[in-house]
C-alpha cells in the first residue's frame, strides 16, 4: 500500500513543472525540425504549416519550455487545428506525461487559436 501511494505521489510531482502546470497550455505551435534549426515565429509560419501537414514532429513553445505533442494519441481534429496554426499562438488542452529525461509530452484533447 505504501509503495502504491508513493508511486502516485511521485508521478503527480513529476508532471508539475511551473510553466507546464495544469492541463491547458498556451504557446507557439512549433515544427520541431525547423525549430531545431532555430526557426520559429510569425516569419516562419508558412513553412511551419507546410511541414506540420507533412507530419513533422510538433511542439508547443510555452515561455522558455518546449512541450512535445503526441500526434498519435491526440484528437485528430485538434491535431489538424494545430497544423494550421504553425508559427502562431494556440491554446491546447490535454494530458501531460513527463519522461525520466524531463521531456513533457501532451496528448491533446482540444486546440484553438489563442
Secondary structure, DSSP 8 states (H G I E B T S, - for coil): -HHHHHHHHHHHHHT--GGG-SSEEEEEEEEHHHHTTT--SGGGHHHHHHHHHTT--EEEEETTEEEEE-TTTS-HHHHHHHHTTBTSEEEEEEEEEE-TTS-EEEEEEEEEE-
